[in-house]
């Protein structure tokens, strides 16, 4: 397999597959992956032959969030570069959310942080029973602002507040219950179920699909303008470059509890 961070393929029928391709680290994203994803989505959006988009992760996992080593480096970026890094995440999510053709995520293994953001931005998400989810940014002292609006759109404020504030991990059935994914499908049945969904899409007129999707998003204020994106990106980089952000990434890399952790008192018997 190529060592490109994102692989693009369009089959003869017009199904585009975007594969996140850093399997050695759970497809964790860095600047190069975000740039490649943005470029790929822009290219596919303008390709009239594309009728649907499927996003997958190479190897055992879908997407394990941000590359912790990249986060550590980004904490030392000057303000302009730090803002640009957060804007890349914000822009990638916006492009996927507003992509004018049907989008499907096939999720297995780890799906943390920005991986959950991608799932929130697609039209249909299928998860295998082994998938594990987590909105884990707060555990390393950063804030998930680039994906925050999309999480609320997908799961509602109530579920987003719980999982984004606790950083708890949860399984595929819970992800389905709260609206993060649509269906839990066994590994053996996944490709067959995906084919059924694609067949349904191909029975639908592409122009009508594009108008319907744009209408749903715009009429319900689910698109982002330049000011909103800038605000989300600014909040992201300032928290990442804060003392908490630096301590959280350091603790994760050193496999220790962060300084803000307070151990529970002994249970009295």
C-alpha positions in Angstrom: 0.0 0.0 0.0 1.2 3.5 -0.8 2.7 5.6 2.0 0.5 8.6 1.1 -1.5 9.7 4.2 -4.8 9.6 2.3 -5.7 7.3 -0.6 -8.3 8.2 -3.2 -10.0 5.8 -5.5 -13.1 6.2 -7.8 -14.5 3.0 -9.3 -16.2 2.7 -12.6 -19.7 3.3 -11.1 -18.6 6.5 -9.4 -18.1 5.4 -5.9 -15.2 7.3 -4.4 -13.3 5.7 -1.5 -11.2 7.9 0.8 -8.9 5.7 2.9 -7.0 7.3 5.9 -3.6 5.7 5.6 -1.4 5.8 8.6 -2.3 2.3 10.0 0.9 2.1 12.1 -0.5 4.7 14.4 -4.2 4.0 14.1 -4.6 6.5 11.2 -4.0 9.4 13.6 -4.1 12.7 11.8 -1.4 15.3 11.4 -0.9 18.3 9.1 0.0 16.2 6.1 -3.1 14.0 6.5 -5.4 17.0 6.9 -4.0 18.7 3.9 -4.4 15.5 1.8 -7.9 15.1 3.1 -8.9 18.7 2.2 -7.3 18.4 -1.2 -9.0 15.1 -1.9 -12.5 16.3 -0.8 -12.1 19.4 -3.0 -11.1 17.2 -6.0 -14.0 14.7 -5.5 -16.5 17.4 -4.9 -15.8 18.8 -8.4 -15.8 15.5 -10.1 -19.1 15.0 -11.9 -18.5 11.2 -12.2 -18.6 10.8 -8.4 -22.0 9.7 -7.1 -21.1 8.7 -3.5 -18.2 8.8 -1.1 -17.1 6.1 1.4 -14.5 6.9 4.0 -12.5 4.2 5.7 -9.4 3.6 7.8 -6.5 1.4 6.6 -5.6 -1.5 8.9 -7.4 -2.4 12.1 -8.7 1.1 13.0 -10.8 3.9 11.6 -9.2 6.9 13.0 -7.6 7.4 16.5 -7.8 11.2 16.6 -4.8 13.5 16.4 -1.3 12.3 16.3 0.0 13.1 19.9 3.5 13.8 18.6 2.1 16.3 16.2 0.0 17.9 19.0 3.2 18.3 21.0 5.0 20.0 18.2 2.0 22.2 17.4 2.0 23.5 21.0 5.2 25.3 20.1 4.0 26.8 16.8 3.9 30.6 16.6 0.3 31.9 16.6 -0.2 32.1 12.8 1.0 28.5 12.3 -1.0 27.2 15.3 -4.1 28.9 14.0 -3.6 27.4 10.6 -3.2 23.9 12.1 -6.5 24.2 13.9 -8.2 25.7 10.8 -7.1 22.7 8.8 -9.1 20.4 11.1 -12.0 22.8 11.0 -11.9 23.0 7.2 -11.7 19.2 6.7 -14.7 18.6 8.9 -16.7 21.4 7.1 -15.9 20.0 3.7 -17.1 16.5 4.6 -20.2 17.8 6.4 -21.2 20.0 3.4 -20.0 17.5 0.7 -22.8 17.6 -2.0 -23.0 13.9 -2.5 -23.9 11.1 -0.1 -21.2 10.2 2.3 -20.7 6.9 4.3 -18.3 6.0 7.0 -17.3 2.4 7.6 -16.0 2.3 11.1 -14.1 -0.5 12.9 -11.6 -0.5 15.7 -10.6 2.8 17.3 -12.6 6.0 16.6 -11.5 8.8 18.9 -11.5 12.6 18.8 -11.4 13.8 15.3 -12.3 10.3 14.1 -15.7 10.8 15.8 -15.8 14.2 14.2 -15.6 12.6 10.7 -18.3 10.2 11.7 -20.5 13.1 12.8 -20.1 14.7 9.4 -21.2 11.9 7.1 -24.7 11.1 6.0 -24.6 7.5 7.1 -22.3 5.7 9.5 -21.9 1.9 9.7 -19.9 0.5 12.6 -18.6 -3.0 13.3 -19.3 -4.5 16.8 -15.6 -4.1 17.7 -15.6 -0.3 17.2 -14.6 1.8 20.2 -15.5 5.5 20.4 -14.4 8.4 22.5 -14.4 12.2 22.5 -11.1 12.2 24.3 -9.7 15.6 23.7 -10.2 16.8 27.3 -8.1 13.9 28.6 -5.0 15.5 27.0 -6.0 19.1 27.9 -7.3 20.2 24.5 -10.7 21.2 23.3 -12.7 19.6 20.5 -13.9 22.9 19.1 -13.2 22.1 15.4 -15.8 19.2 15.6 -18.0 20.7 18.3 -20.9 21.8 16.1 -20.9 18.6 14.2 -21.1 16.5 17.4 -24.1 18.4 18.6 -25.8 18.0 15.2 -25.2 14.3 15.2 -25.8 13.3 18.8 -27.7 16.2 20.3 -26.4 18.5 23.0 -27.2 16.1 25.8 -25.1 13.2 24.7 -22.3 15.5 23.4 -22.0 17.2 26.8 -21.7 13.9 28.6 -19.1 12.3 26.4 -17.1 15.4 25.4 -16.7 16.4 29.0 -15.9 13.0 30.5 -13.8 11.6 27.7 -15.3 8.2 28.4 -15.0 5.5 25.8 -18.1 3.6 24.6 -18.9 0.8 22.2 -20.7 0.5 18.9 -24.2 -0.2 20.4 -24.0 2.9 22.6 -22.8 4.9 19.6 -25.9 3.7 17.7 -28.2 4.5 20.6 -27.0 8.1 20.8 -27.0 8.8 17.1 -23.3 8.8 16.4 -23.7 5.8 14.0 -26.7 4.6 12.2 -26.2 0.8 12.2 -24.0 -1.8 13.8 -23.1 -4.4 11.3 -20.9 -7.5 11.7 -17.6 -7.6 9.9 -18.8 -10.5 7.7 -21.9 -8.5 6.6 -20.3 -5.1 6.3 -19.5 -5.0 2.6 -22.9 -6.5 1.7 -24.7 -3.8 3.8 -22.5 -1.1 2.2 -23.5 -2.4 -1.2 -27.2 -2.3 -0.3 -26.8 1.4 0.8 -25.0 2.3 -2.4 -27.6 0.6 -4.5 -30.3 2.8 -2.8 -28.2 5.9 -3.5 -27.8 5.0 -7.2 -31.6 4.8 -7.5 -31.8 8.4 -6.3 -31.2 11.4 -8.7 -27.8 13.1 -8.0 -29.1 16.6 -8.5 -32.1 16.0 -6.2 -29.7 14.5 -3.6 -27.5 17.6 -3.7 -30.4 20.1 -3.4 -31.9 18.0 -0.5 -28.7 17.8 1.4 -27.9 21.5 1.0 -31.4 22.4 2.0 -31.3 20.3 5.2 -28.0 21.9 6.3 -28.8 25.6 5.3 -32.4 25.7 6.5 -31.4 24.4 9.9 -28.3 26.6 10.3 -25.9 23.6 10.1 -23.3 25.2 7.8 -20.4 27.2 9.0 -19.4 30.7 7.7 -15.9 32.1 7.7 -16.3 33.9 11.0 -17.6 30.8 12.8 -14.8 28.7 11.5 -12.2 31.3 12.6 -13.7 31.3 16.1 -13.6 27.5 16.4 -10.0 27.3 15.1 -8.9 30.1 17.5 -10.4 28.4 20.5 -8.7 25.2 19.5 -5.2 26.5 19.1 -5.2 28.6 22.2 -6.3 25.7 24.4 -3.8 23.4 22.7 -1.0 25.9 23.4 -2.0 26.5 27.0 -0.4 25.0 30.0 -3.1 22.3 30.2 -2.6 21.4 26.6 1.2 21.0 27.0 0.8 19.0 30.3 -1.9 16.8 28.8 0.1 15.8 25.7 3.2 15.3 27.8 1.3 13.0 30.3 -0.1 11.0 27.4 3.3 10.5 25.8 4.9 9.6 29.2 2.0 7.2 30.1 1.2 9.0 33.4 -1.7 10.8 35.0 -1.8 14.5 34.2 -1.2 17.0 37.0 -4.8 18.0 37.3 -5.9 14.4 38.3 -7.0 14.1 41.9 -7.2 10.5 43.1 -10.4 9.3 44.7 -10.2 8.8 48.5 -10.2 5.2 49.8 -13.6 3.6 50.1 -14.6 3.2 53.7 -15.7 -0.3 54.6 
